[in-house]
């Protein structure tokens, strides 16, 4: 299975992510009723492509 990229432009800055099913499952499993922001932020930081990490 090929890794698919998700490319976004936010405020004129290009960002690219390459999430996997494992990354997504880890995010879902980390979510708690009182904390959904930190797992989402960690998911994005884990899946951003290195060339776009500084943006």
C-alpha positions as CSV (number, residue, x, y, z in Angstrom):
1,X,0.0,0.0,0.0
2,X,1.4,3.4,-1.0
3,X,1.6,6.2,1.6
4,X,-0.7,9.0,0.7
5,X,0.1,12.6,1.4
6,X,-2.3,15.2,2.5
7,X,-1.3,18.7,1.4
8,X,-2.8,21.9,2.8
9,X,-2.1,25.6,2.4
10,X,-2.7,27.5,5.6
11,X,-2.2,31.2,5.6
12,X,-0.1,30.9,2.5
13,X,2.1,28.2,4.1
14,X,2.2,24.8,2.5
15,X,2.0,21.8,4.9
16,X,2.1,18.1,3.9
17,X,1.2,15.2,6.1
18,X,1.6,11.4,5.6
19,X,-0.6,9.7,8.2
20,X,-0.9,6.0,8.5
21,X,-3.7,3.9,9.9
22,X,-1.5,3.2,13.0
23,X,-1.0,7.0,13.5
24,X,-4.7,7.5,13.4
25,X,-5.5,4.6,15.7
26,X,-2.9,5.8,18.2
27,X,-4.6,9.2,18.2
28,X,-8.1,7.7,18.7
29,X,-6.8,5.5,21.5
30,X,-5.2,8.4,23.3
31,X,-8.3,10.6,23.4
32,X,-10.0,11.0,26.7
33,X,-13.4,12.7,27.5
34,X,-11.5,15.7,28.9
35,X,-8.6,15.8,26.6
36,X,-8.9,15.7,22.8
37,X,-6.5,18.6,21.8
38,X,-3.2,17.0,22.9
39,X,-3.7,13.7,21.0
40,X,-4.7,15.7,17.9
41,X,-1.6,18.0,18.2
42,X,0.6,14.9,18.7
43,X,-1.0,13.3,15.6
44,X,-0.2,16.3,13.4
45,X,3.4,16.6,14.7
46,X,4.0,12.9,14.2
47,X,2.6,12.9,10.6
48,X,4.0,16.1,9.2
49,X,6.6,15.5,6.5
50,X,10.1,16.6,7.6
51,X,10.4,19.2,4.9
52,X,7.3,21.0,6.3
53,X,8.0,20.5,10.1
54,X,9.4,24.0,10.6
55,X,6.4,25.8,9.1
